[in-house]
Amino acid sequence: MAGGIEDKIPQGVVLTTLEGVFGWMRQASFWPATFGLACCAIEMMTYGAPRFDAGRWGQEVFRASPRQADLMIISGRVSQKMAPVLRQVYDQMPNPKWVMAMGVCASSGGMFNNYAIVQGVDHVVPVDIYVPGCPPRPDMLIDAMFKLKKDIVAKRPMAANEIEALEAAERAALEAPATHELKGLLR
């Protein structure tokens, strides 16, 4: 009679943490809230369509209510008038929550360098992952989802550690210098 896996590992040994178990469960259960503002939203809709089929990873239902979502996908340019609405929707989402800036307009304002467009949505909400492109293809969104799952969601702390980490990340994101204040190779 062949033994099971219980016979292979030493008795009483479990090699994981509670945060690791919950991270593993969280990464398979994204419920995205859509915030489609421009042409990138069409690519985001294609991501949920049969050809790319977000349902294969448990994300087939885009949530219209922020209270049921844990991932906000901001696709397109954010105007100054839309920024407070975007922040309100973000604040209504329960923790844990993640933000993805999809496209160059959401990431940095894109080609719209004027007074009406926010030059990067990270001035309004803290962004966890950026998807480049104008507009980015749905397969780029799929790749970003996998990177978000692997690098951020599975390693996120819990309970009191989570609250401290969230507050620190929020402070750091809001205290970051504006894009036009940054000095680099292009300035």
N, C-alpha and C positions, 0 to 999 in steps of 0.2 A: 504494500500500500504506500503510495507516494505521499509525501508530506506537503503541506501548503507553504505559503510564504512565511507563516508564523514560525516554522522550523528553521528558517534561514537566518533571521535576525535574532540577536540576543534578547532574552526575555526581559520585558519591562523597559525597553528603550524606545523613546519617541524623539525624533530629531527635527523639531520645528518649534515655532513660537505661535502664540495665539494670533499675533498680528500677521504672521505669515499665512495662517489658515484663512483669516478674514480677507487678506489681500488677494489670495487665490480665488476666493468666492466673488469678490468685488470685480475682478477683471473680466469676468464672464457675464456681467450684467449691466452694461451701459444702457441707459435710457436717455438718448439725446433730446435736448430741447433745441428746436431750430430757431435761428435768428437770421433768416435770409433777407439780405438787404439789396442785393444787386445780382449781377450775372453769375457770381460764384454759387448762388443758391440753386441755379439750374443744375450745376455739377453735383451739388449736395443731394438734390432730388434723384439724380441718376444713380447715385451711390445706393439708394434704397430700392431702385428699380430691378427687374429680373436679371439684367445682364451682369450687374455687379453684386446684387443680392446681399445686402447687409444682414438679412435674416440668418445667414449661415453662422453669424457670430452673436446671435441673440439681440440684434439692434434693429429689427425690422419696424418697430413702432417708434416713430418720432413723436415726442410728447408736445402737446400744445400748451399744457399747463406747467409752469416752472416748478410747482410743488410736487410733481411726479418725475422730475428729471434730475439727473446727476451730472450731465455733460452738456455744456452750452457750446454749440458750433456757431460762431459768428462768421458769416460768409458775406463779404461785400463791404462797401465803404460805410462808415458810421458818421453821420452828420452831427453837428453840434446840438441840433434839436433832438436827435435820437439818443444821444449819450445818456441823459438822465433816465430815459425809459429802459435802456440796456442795463444800467446799474440797478434799477428797481427790480427787473426780472432776475438779475443775478442774486440780489439780496433775498428774493423769495424762494430761491432754490435751497433745499435742505442739504446739510453737510452729510457726507463728503461730496464735494462738487468740483468739477474740472471745467476749464475753458480752453477751446481750440479756436485760434484765429486762422480762418481759411482764406487764403488769397493775399495778394500783396496789398490790397486796399485796407483790409482789416489789420494786417500786420504793421504797415507803415504809412498808410494814407495813399499809397500808390502814386498814380500820375496826377492826383488831385491835390496839389500843394497850394491850398488856398484857405481862407478864413472859415469856410463852411464845413470842412471835413476834418474830423479828428485824425491827427497824424499818428496813428497807431492806437488800437483799442486797449493796449496795455496801460494807457493813461486813465482808463475808466474802470477796468476790472483786471485782476491779475490773470495773466495768460500762462497756461501750462505747456502748450505746444503750438508751434507755428507751422502752417502748411504753405509753402511758397508757390508762386505761379499766378498767371493771369489769363484765364482762371485755372486753378489747379484741377487736374483730371481726377475722376473718382478713385482710380487706383492709388493716387497720392494720398487721398483721404483714408483709404484702407490701410496704407503703410503707416500713416500718422496714428491711426487707431491702435495698431499693434504696438507701436513705440510707446504710446501713452499707457497701454496696458502693462507692458513689460517694465518700463522705467519708472513710472510714477505711481500707478494705482497699486501694484503689488507690494511696493515698498513704503506705502503710506502708514504713519503711526496711528494709534488708536487712543481713545479716551482722553486723559489729561495731556498726554504727549501730543495728541492730534490738535487739541485746542491751542497749545503753545506754538506748535508748528504753523498752524493757520494764521494766528495773529502775527507771527514773525514774518511770514511770507507776504501777508497783506501790507504790513508796514514797509517792507523792503520794496515791494512793487510800487507803492504810492509815493515813496520817497525817491525813486529813481529819477534821474534827470530826463527832461524832455528830449525827444529825438533831435530837435534843432540845436540843443545845447551840447550834444556829443561832439567830440573832436576825433577825427580819424583820417583815414587815407583820402576820403572823398571831400573833406571839408577844407 
